[in-house]
Amino acid sequence: MTSHDTTARSCPFDFADGLEFDPSLAALAQRGPVSRIRLPYGETEAWLVTSFAGVRQVTCDPRFSRAAIVGRDYPRMTPEPIVSPESINVADPPHATRLRHVAAQAFTRERVAGMRPAVDRVVAGLLTAMAEAGPPADLVTHLSVPLPHLTICELLAVPESDRDHLRTCTMRLLATSPDTKQDAADAKAELRKYFADLIPDRRRAPGEDLLSAMAAAPVPEGEEPLSDDELAVLAVTLILSGNDTATCQISNIAYLLLTRPEERSALEREPARFPDALEELLRFIPFRKGVGIPRIALEDAEVEGTAIRAGDYVHVSYLAANRDPVIFPDPHTLDLERPAHPHMTFGWGGHHCLAAPLARAELDSAVTGLLTRFPHLRLDVDRDEIQWDTGTIRRFPIRLPVTW
């Protein structure tokens, strides 16, 4: 085994300058595929893996465990851990396999295709309301924020009267400032209790919603059905996912296309190209800051020539892997005609986002609907005047004023 520079570098990962790639993350990736870092919160340092091959190894190798972080003050970006100890996002096989088996049945290709009309209806309603309000309008308020939240609430059959409260809870949970720790913990507990209270009724009188589908989903032979609490944790995971990637990426993709007329014109001439172009947009856009949930090495291992010792924390950067020049030539260039290659925006391996097909459907519906409904859409302010989120782990404009 060989070892790279093991001097730990402090990484606040608080860069929020538009959609420029975080220069500190780029510098780490350029130094080598594995670095030693210190994050704002947590008990100790961690390894950070930035190469595509290294990230793929760590996310698929059972020697690196997410479940082992439970109960530890692990290195992280937020004062309070975002996920619950029981979450599917910190489970290892075979427990994770059982949970993901149930959740995956809610997001089969056929079921997501069946969801698309509901997504399109929500998009149409939001765009109609924006048109009726008239220009100028804030695209974040009218489309980016409400669409993913309303869609997942619609699919979970959350009563309309409760949806604003759930949205507020998710925003409290994603905050990064030190004084929000207790509030984030309270928000997590509120979300979990909310769904735990809903589930008994869905078991007694199931509907066509995702929660009912997961409650009734068969489990592998010899396994126990999911408990109400496990289902509640899955529902919270879906709500968080619904207010993370899709919310950010609707705004980010709209911003890019509004500031890159050549790419926008190409897609308007050939709208059928958008699904393929979407994958390049997802690869290119840094929709969040820093890193997510780490793993712990259960035994000594080697990653990209670096010795990892048992007990070490290991973070991976999907953002950096998406800019790996070995996989994506000229990676810092947005190329909507780039040959297709899987990217890591929705994760990789055993924790790949199960709701990725739904997110893609939302993005396709939102962006194509927006460009079709408002062919003369343009920014209403200079791009330098746009304010970007600096208070959470996400990267997206807080407001995106547009006119038409």
WOGIZI-V662468 format. One record per pair of residues at least 12 apart in sequence whose C-alpha atoms are under 7 Angstrom apart, sorted by the first residue. I is the first residue (numbers start at 1). J is the second residue. If there is no record, write none. Layout:
i={I | I}
j={J | J}
//
This chain:
i={1 | 1 | 1 | 2 | 2 | 2 | 3 | 3 | 3 | 4 | 6 | 6 | 7 | 8 | 8 | 8 | 9 | 9 | 9 | 10 | 10 | 10 | 11 | 11 | 11 | 12 | 12 | 13 | 13 | 14 | 16 | 16 | 16 | 16 | 18 | 19 | 19 | 21 | 29 | 29 | 33 | 33 | 33 | 33 | 34 | 34 | 34 | 34 | 34 | 35 | 35 | 35 | 36 | 39 | 39 | 39 | 40 | 40 | 41 | 41 | 41 | 41 | 41 | 42 | 42 | 42 | 42 | 43 | 43 | 43 | 44 | 45 | 46 | 46 | 46 | 46 | 46 | 47 | 47 | 47 | 48 | 48 | 48 | 49 | 49 | 49 | 50 | 50 | 50 | 50 | 51 | 51 | 51 | 52 | 52 | 54 | 54 | 55 | 55 | 56 | 59 | 59 | 59 | 60 | 60 | 63 | 63 | 63 | 64 | 64 | 64 | 64 | 65 | 65 | 65 | 65 | 65 | 66 | 66 | 66 | 66 | 66 | 66 | 67 | 67 | 67 | 68 | 69 | 69 | 70 | 77 | 78 | 78 | 79 | 79 | 79 | 79 | 80 | 80 | 80 | 82 | 82 | 86 | 87 | 87 | 88 | 89 | 98 | 102 | 102 | 102 | 103 | 104 | 106 | 106 | 106 | 107 | 107 | 112 | 112 | 116 | 119 | 119 | 120 | 122 | 122 | 123 | 123 | 123 | 126 | 126 | 130 | 135 | 135 | 136 | 136 | 136 | 136 | 137 | 137 | 137 | 138 | 138 | 138 | 138 | 139 | 139 | 139 | 140 | 140 | 140 | 140 | 144 | 144 | 144 | 145 | 148 | 148 | 148 | 148 | 149 | 149 | 152 | 152 | 155 | 155 | 156 | 156 | 156 | 157 | 166 | 169 | 169 | 170 | 172 | 172 | 173 | 173 | 174 | 174 | 175 | 175 | 176 | 176 | 176 | 177 | 191 | 192 | 192 | 192 | 195 | 195 | 196 | 196 | 196 | 199 | 203 | 245 | 246 | 246 | 248 | 248 | 248 | 249 | 250 | 250 | 251 | 251 | 252 | 253 | 254 | 258 | 258 | 275 | 277 | 280 | 280 | 282 | 283 | 283 | 283 | 284 | 286 | 286 | 287 | 287 | 287 | 288 | 288 | 288 | 289 | 289 | 289 | 291 | 291 | 291 | 293 | 294 | 294 | 294 | 295 | 295 | 295 | 296 | 296 | 296 | 296 | 297 | 297 | 297 | 297 | 297 | 298 | 298 | 318 | 318 | 318 | 322 | 322 | 374 | 376 | 377 | 377 | 377 | 378 | 378 | 378 | 379 | 379 | 379 | 380 | 380 | 380 | 381 | 386 | 386 | 387}
j={305 | 306 | 307 | 305 | 306 | 307 | 305 | 306 | 307 | 306 | 35 | 36 | 36 | 36 | 37 | 38 | 36 | 37 | 38 | 37 | 38 | 39 | 37 | 38 | 39 | 39 | 40 | 289 | 290 | 289 | 388 | 389 | 390 | 395 | 388 | 285 | 286 | 286 | 50 | 320 | 49 | 50 | 51 | 304 | 47 | 48 | 49 | 50 | 306 | 47 | 48 | 49 | 48 | 75 | 76 | 77 | 76 | 77 | 75 | 76 | 77 | 78 | 79 | 73 | 74 | 75 | 76 | 73 | 74 | 75 | 75 | 75 | 75 | 312 | 313 | 314 | 315 | 313 | 314 | 315 | 314 | 315 | 316 | 315 | 316 | 317 | 316 | 317 | 320 | 321 | 320 | 321 | 324 | 321 | 324 | 303 | 304 | 316 | 321 | 348 | 348 | 349 | 350 | 349 | 350 | 297 | 298 | 299 | 295 | 296 | 297 | 298 | 92 | 295 | 296 | 297 | 298 | 90 | 91 | 92 | 294 | 295 | 296 | 90 | 91 | 92 | 296 | 295 | 296 | 85 | 176 | 175 | 176 | 176 | 177 | 178 | 181 | 181 | 184 | 185 | 173 | 174 | 233 | 233 | 234 | 234 | 351 | 219 | 214 | 217 | 219 | 214 | 354 | 210 | 213 | 214 | 354 | 355 | 357 | 358 | 361 | 151 | 362 | 365 | 147 | 151 | 147 | 365 | 366 | 142 | 143 | 142 | 403 | 404 | 380 | 401 | 402 | 403 | 401 | 402 | 403 | 399 | 400 | 401 | 402 | 400 | 401 | 402 | 251 | 398 | 399 | 400 | 247 | 250 | 251 | 247 | 242 | 243 | 246 | 247 | 242 | 243 | 239 | 242 | 209 | 210 | 209 | 210 | 211 | 209 | 191 | 187 | 191 | 240 | 184 | 187 | 187 | 188 | 392 | 393 | 391 | 392 | 391 | 392 | 393 | 391 | 236 | 232 | 233 | 236 | 232 | 235 | 228 | 229 | 232 | 228 | 215 | 287 | 359 | 363 | 287 | 395 | 396 | 287 | 363 | 367 | 396 | 397 | 396 | 281 | 367 | 378 | 379 | 364 | 336 | 335 | 336 | 345 | 322 | 343 | 345 | 334 | 319 | 395 | 394 | 395 | 396 | 393 | 394 | 395 | 393 | 394 | 395 | 315 | 316 | 317 | 315 | 313 | 314 | 315 | 313 | 314 | 315 | 311 | 312 | 313 | 314 | 309 | 310 | 311 | 312 | 313 | 310 | 311 | 344 | 345 | 347 | 343 | 344 | 404 | 404 | 402 | 403 | 404 | 402 | 403 | 404 | 401 | 402 | 403 | 401 | 402 | 403 | 401 | 399 | 400 | 399}
//
